[in-house]
Amino acid sequence: MPRVSLVGNGHGGSQDYATLSLWAAAEFGIDYGSRIEAQCLGDCGANTTLNGSNPYPPLITTLSVQYDGTNHLSLALLKSLNLQTPVTLSDMRVQEVNSFVASLTPNALSDNSLIERNYITHSNASGVDAVTLAGSCPNTVFRNNILNGGVNGIDFGFNFVLNCENTTVFNATGDGLEGSGSNGTQTNCFSFNNAVNDYFSVTSVNCASEDLTGSSGLTGYTSSELVDFANGDYRTKATSTLATAGQGGTFIGAFLEASSGLTASITESGPSFTEQISATLSKAIQASITELGPSFTESISTNLSANITGSIGESGPAFTESISATLSTLTIQGNITESGPSFTDSISVDVQASLGLSASITELGPSFTESVQASLDKAIEANISEYGPSFTDSISISLTSEIDASIGEYGPSFIEGLSAKIPVKISVNAKNTIKVKRSANTVKIKRKSNILRVK
């Protein structure tokens, strides 16, 4: 489990640290066996510099709030952040501490960061940017961010690389996105209402602009493409042409209007190489993939704060089928059912809620790998059932509460494993080993590893 600290003055006196700087000074560099998290509320301090090494990239986020393009005033506040170590920075409001420093400054030491769903703003007063890139960050993910103001919304510098995805930039007194030399590729961005250029000397793919600097065919767009720009709703309208003008038919801008959830499906009767449904949203998603012919990859993945129901069903051969989710509230129900051969079936979930996980894999044909995995702090019910040969069946769980798990089959199998890491003790005899043999069945309990193996 992550080591969680409450940071900022918005916790009603229950905070662990008043500022992010104090949190970093106390928690950075210590190996707790998992990542450290700063769950922030209110004002979290000014002139923060994060540096040093950590076993796992720390998470900095607003407690129980996900930025969706409409609620930036609900986000925890950081006044000027200088990144010199990899972090995950999400769902935060970042602004300048004064007019002489950038709101956010990543440098090369912070590469491999994840910076997403943030509202980053600057008042423009003295020639400083909202985001100033102080070194190349080619492996950093920078997506779904709003950049408001600054002399430039983002200044890449000379040959410093950062690849921005689905970023909305406006109100700069200079350029929205200003580059020099080779600065990476900017994809699905929307830049408008900037005093000089919406894009200057940057490589853009499917990027929209108000002036003529956007991608071909994506110029002349204004704030009217957003739901309610004047009142801080910066989502791209579902009815806008930008809603499907992004790369691969995705949307342009940081967020997309979605008032009643997402229902998506893929159906086919011929061969296919890749089928995928993915979503980042704040409403329920119902997604399914159904096919009657061979396929190489089928997946449903989502990052959301509401329910997900996902299923994959097929009657032909497949190589990979998976359902994965990271969510913070409610439950996930996932299942994979097939009647033909498959190489990999998996359901994986990371749940941080008070409810459980129900997951199952059922098949009628041969398979090579089937697994159900979960890391959570509540009960899990998981099972794998099959009626044909299999090479590997496994259920693995790390939790602190009850577990009900089973593997059942009616055909030959090579490996079946059921393992759990739980806070209990296993008692054995003085020899530290119990062996029971009957035909091909063996039970072993070893004290050193506390492992139960059944063959």
N, C-alpha and C positions, 0 to 999 in steps of 0.2 A: 504494500500500500504506500502511496506517496506521503511524504512528510509535509503537512499542510500548516501554514502560518497565516493568521489574519493580519492584514497590513492596512494602515490608513486610519483616519480619524472618523470614519463613518460606521464603525462597529459598536458605537454606544459605550465605549470604555472597555470592551472585551478584546481589543486588538492585542496581538503579540508584539507588534512593532508599529511605531507611529509612522515611520517612513520606509520606503523601499530601500534606501541606503542603509538604514539600520538592520533591516532584514538580511541584506546581502552580506554585510560585515559579519553577522553572526552565523549565517547558514552556509555560505559558499565554501566549497572545498571539502566538505564533510561527506563521507560516503554513508548514507543511511540505508543503502540497499535498494533504493528507488529514487525517483526524482523529487526535488523539493518544489513546493508550490507557494506562491504568494497570492492569496485570495484577497483581493483589494476592494475597499469601499471608501468613498470620500476622497479627500486630498491625501495623496501618498508621497508628497515631498517634492522638492525642487532640486535642479542641478544634479540629477542622479547619474552616476557613472557605474556601470556594471562591468567588472573585469575579473580575471582569475579563471582557474579551471574547475570544472565540476564533473563528477562521474556520469551524470545525466543532465541534459539541457534543462534548466529550471523553467517552470511555467509561471508566467505573470498574467493574471486575468482578473476581471471583475467578478466578485462572488455572485453566483446565481443570475447573472445577466449575460445574455448573448446579443451582441450588436447586430441588428437586422436592417440598418439603414434609416431607421426612424427614431431611435431612442438614445442618441448620443449623450443627452443630458443625464441619463441614468448610469453612465459609465464612470468608473473610478478615474481620478485625475492624476496624471503625472506631468509636472512642469519641467520640460527639457530632459531628455533621456539620451545618454551616450552609451552605445553598445560596443563593448570590447570583448565579448564572450558570447558563444551561441546560446540563445534562449528561445522559448516560445512566448511571443507577445501577442495576446489576443484579447479582443473585447475591452479595449482601454481607450480613454481620451487622453491624447498627448498634445500639449501645447507649450509655447515658449514660456520660460520663466521671466524673461524680459525681451525687449525687441532686438537684442544684440546676439542671441544664440538661436540656433535651429531648434525646432521642436524635437526632432528625432535625427540622430547621427549614428548610423551603422558604419563600422569599418571592417577591414579584412579579418580581424581577429574574431568578429562576430559571425563570420560565414558559417553556413549550415543552420542558420536560425529559421524559424517559422514566424512570420509577421502577418497576421491576418485579422480581418474584421475589426480594424481600429479606426477611430476618428482622430485625424492628425491635423491640427490647425495652427496658423500663425497670423499675427496681426499686421504683417507687412511693413512695419514702421521704419526699419533701418537697413534694408538691403540684405535680409537673411531669409533662408528658405524654410519651408515647412519640413522638408526632408533633405538633408545634405549627406551624400554618400562620400565617406572619407577613405574608402578603399574598396577593392573588388570583392563582391559577394556572389559569385556565380552559382553557388549551391544553396543560396538562401531562397526560400519561398516567400514571395511578397504578393499577397492577393487579397481581394475583397476589402480594400482600404479606401477611405474617403480622405482626400487631401484638400483642405480649404485654406486658401490664402498663401502667404509667403511671397517673397520676391519671385521665386519659382516654387511651384508645387513640389517638385523634386529636381534637384541638381545632381546629375550623375558624375560630374567631374570629368577629367580627361582619362579616357580608357578604363574607367572603373565600371565594372559589370554588375548589373542587377536586373533580373528579369521580372518585370511586373505583370501580373495577370489581374484582369477585372478590377481595375483601379479607376475611381472617378476623381477628377482633378478640376478645380475651378477657383476663381477669384484671385489668381496670382497677379501681381503687378508687373511681372515679366512674362516668362514662359510657363506653361503648365508643366511640361516635361522637357527639361533642357539637357541635352547631351553634348559630348565633345569627343570625337574619335569613335572608338568601338565600345558601346555600352550595353551590349546584350540585346534582347528582343522583348518588346512590349506587346502584350496580346490582350485583346478584348477590353481595352481601356476607353474611357470617355472623358475628353478634356474640352472644356468650354469656358466662356466668360473670363478669359485671361487677357491681359492688356496688350501683350505683344504677340506671342505665338502659342497655339495650343500644344504643338510639338515642335521642337527644334533639334535637328541633327540627331534623331533617334531612329532606330529600326522598329517599325510598328507593323503588326499583323492584325487585321480586322479591328482597327482602332478608329473611333468616331471623333469628329471635331466640329466646332462651330465655324472655324475659318477653313482655309483650303489645305491645311497641313496634315489632315487625317488620311487614312487609307483610301484608296480609290473607291469612289462610290459611297463613302461614309463621311461626307462633309456637309456642313449646313445645319447641323443639329444643335439645339439650344436646350436650356433648362426645362423647356416644355416637354421633353421626353421623360422627365422624372415625375413621380406621383404628385408631390407638393413641395417643390424646391423652396419656396418662400418660408415654409413652416418646418423645414428640416427633415422632410421625407425624401431621401435621396435614392430611392429605389427606381430602377428603370420600369416604366409602365409595361404591364403585360400586353397592352395593345400597341406599343411602339414597335416600329420596324426593327429597332435595336434589340428587341427581345429575342430575336432569332438570327441576328446578323453577325454573331460571333463566330469564331472558328468552329467548324463542324456543326453549325446550326445552334450553338449555344448563345447566351445573351452577352451584350456589351454593357459595361458598367459594373459597379461594385456589388449591387444587389438587384434582385428581380422581384417585382410585385407578385405575390402569390397569396390570394385571400382565402382559398378553400382547400389547400393541400395539393398534392400531386398524385395523379394516377397514371402510371406508365406501364406499357407492356411491349414485348417483342414477340412476334409469332412468325414462324417460318416453316417451310416444307422442303427446303433444299439445304445444301451444305453452306456453312458459314465459318469464318475464322474468329471473329470477335463479336460478342454481344454483351452489352454492358448498360446498366442503369445506375447512375450515381446522382446524389443530390446533397446539397447543404441547404437546409430549410428549417423553419420554425413551426411547420404544420406537419400533420400526419402524412406518411407516404405509403402507398400501396403499390407494389411493384411485382411484376411476374415476367418470367421468360418461359415460353413454351415452344417446343420444336418437334419436328418429325424426322429430321435428317441429321447427319453428322455435324458436329461442331467442335471447335478447338477450345474456346474460352467463353464461359457464361458467368457473369457476376452481378450481384446487387450490392452496392455499398452506399452508406449514408452517414452523415454527421448531422444530428438533429436533436431537438429538445422535446419531441413528442413521440407518439407511437410509431413503430415500423412493423409492417407485416410484409414479409418477403418470401417468395417461393420460386423454385425452379423445378419444372417438370419436363420430362422428355421420354421418348420411346426409341431413340437411336443412340449411337455411340457418341461419347463426349470425352474430352481430355481433362477439362477443369470446370468445376462448378463450385461456386462459393457465395455465401451470404455473410457480410461483415457489417458491424455497426459500432459506433461510439456514441453513446447518448448519456444524458445526465438526469433524465426523469422518465418515469413510466417503464414499460416493459418492451422486450423484443420477443416476437414469436417468429421463428425461422424454421423452414423445413426444406429438404431436398428429397424428391421422390423420382425414381427412374426404373425403367424396365429393360434397359440395354446396358452394355458395358461402359464403364467409366474408369478413368485413371485417378482422379482426385475429387473427393467430395469433402467439403468442410464448412462448418459454421463456427465463427469466432465472434466474440463480443467482449467489450470492456464496459462494464456497467458500474456507475457510481451512484446508483439510486437505492431506495429502500425496498424495491420489489425485485423479483427474481427473473430467471431466464428459463424458458422452455424451448428446447431445441431437439430435433430428431433428424435422423437420416434413415431412410428406408429404401431398399432396392430389391430387384428381382433378378439381376444379372451380375456378372463378374465385375469386380472392382479391385483397384490396387491400393488405394488409400482412402479411409474414411475417418474423420476426426471431428469431435466436438470439444471446443476449448472455451474456458471462461475464467476471468479473474474478477471476483466480486466479493462482497461482504455479507451476502445473504444466501439463502438456500438455492440450489440448482437441481433441476431434474433434467437428465440427459440420457438418451439411449440411442443405440445403433442396432438395427435389425436387418438381417439379410437372408437370402435364400439361395445364394450362389457362392462360388469360390471367391475368396478375398485374400489379399496379401497382408494388409495391415488394418486393424480396427483399434482405435484408441479413444479414450475419454480422459482428459487431464484437467484438473481443477486446482486452483490455489484459493482457499477461502477460510473463513473463520466461523462458519456455521454449518448447518446440516447439508448433507449431500445424498441424493438418491440417483444412482447411475447404474446402467446395466448394458450388457452386450449379449445379444442373442443371435444365433445363426443355425442354419440347417444344411450347410454345405461345408466343404473343406476350407480351412483357413491356415495361414502360416503364423501370424502374430496377432494376438488380441491383448490389449493392455488396458487396465483400469487403474489409474493412479490418482492419489489426492494428497495434498500437503495440508494437514490439519493439526491443530494443537492438541494431540492426544499421544499417549505413550503405548508402546507395544511391549508386553512382557513375554520373555522367553525363558527357557530353562538354562541351566548352568553352561551348557555347551553352546549356547547362543544360536543354535540352529534347530529347526524342526523340519523334518522331511517326511512326507507321506507319499508313498508310491502305490499306485494301483493301475496296472496296465501302463498306458502312456501318460497318466495324470500325475503331476508333481506339484506339491505345495512347499514353498520355501519361505521362511521368515528369518531374516538376518538382523541381528541387533544393531550392527554398525550403521546400516543404511535405512533401517526401519521400512523395508520394502516387502510387499506381499506380491509374489509372482505365482500365477496359475497358468499351467500349460496343459 
